[in-house]
Amino acid sequence: MRCLSESFLIIDWDEEYDILYLEWKYYPGSEQYQESLNLALNLARSKNVVYWIAHITQTRHAMPEDFTWISEVWFPELISTPIKKFAIILPENVFQEMVGIYLNRLNVSVLPFEIDFYL
């Protein structure tokens, strides 16, 4: 089911497989980026989503303050959802850098779900 269709982002929810799928087309600016992630988070809560896929191969210019917001505000909220597996599909040219950023900024000793990164 299509939950959001914007020029910069598509959010789909697959009820049968319990997957929330986000496909970012481009970085829309900090305000819309954070609003969209909060919308997806609320969908995950309301639908009791178990699997989350973030396809960000076309998103290249997120701001450093967005990474701070994700790690300090958004991610702790994500942990409180029923998510069991979180997959991030990264652009090939920034794979190692992004994996390092995500993992180093998370201030969580044990995650309640798996995170996988893909090219």
Buried (B, 14 or more C-beta within 10 A) or exposed (E): EEBBEEEBBBBBBEEEEBBBBBBBBEBBBEEEBBEBBEBBBEBBBEBEBBBBBBBBBEBEEBEEEBBEBBBEEBBEBBEEBEBEEBBBBBBEEBBEEBBEBBEEEBEEEEEEBEBEBEE
